[in-house]
Amino acid sequence: MLTAVAHERHGDRLLHVAYVQPATGVAWTTAVDNIGPALWREASPAEEPSEGDPDS
């Protein structure tokens, strides 16, 4: 989840920094240009692993 976007001065540069906190795990930061919207969709039955499939 995106928790904040800040404008931070680093030397002579002004950076747009995104602060991200996943539901579980470690919070991290990145340049705003490195993130985008996450589109949610349900998996279709053809994409779900079947029983006996080595990936399941």
C-alpha positions in Angstrom: 0.0 0.0 0.0 1.3 3.4 -0.9 1.5 5.3 2.4 3.0 8.7 1.3 4.6 10.6 -1.5 7.2 13.2 -0.4 9.3 15.8 -2.2 12.8 15.4 -0.7 15.9 17.5 -1.4 19.0 15.4 -1.9 21.9 17.8 -2.6 20.8 20.0 -5.5 18.1 17.6 -6.6 14.5 17.5 -5.7 13.2 13.9 -5.7 9.7 12.6 -5.6 9.8 9.6 -3.2 7.1 7.0 -2.7 6.8 5.3 0.7 5.3 1.8 0.4 4.2 -0.5 3.2 3.0 -4.0 2.2 0.4 -5.8 4.3 3.2 -8.0 5.6 6.9 -7.5 5.3 9.3 -4.6 5.2 8.4 -1.0 4.2 10.5 0.4 1.4 10.9 3.6 -0.7 11.4 4.2 -4.4 11.2 7.0 -6.9 7.6 7.8 -7.7 8.3 7.1 -11.4 9.0 3.5 -10.5 5.4 2.8 -9.3 2.0 2.5 -10.9 -1.5 1.3 -10.2 -2.1 -2.3 -9.4 -5.1 -3.7 -11.3 -7.0 -6.4 -9.4 -8.7 -9.2 -11.3 -10.0 -12.6 -10.4 -8.0 -15.6 -11.9 -10.0 -17.5 -14.5 -10.4 -21.3 -13.9 -7.9 -21.9 -16.8 -5.2 -20.0 -14.9 -5.6 -21.8 -11.6 -3.3 -24.8 -11.0 -5.0 -28.2 -11.2 -4.5 -31.0 -8.7 -1.4 -33.0 -9.6 0.2 -30.1 -11.5 3.9 -29.8 -10.4 3.3 -26.1 -9.7 0.4 -26.6 -7.3 
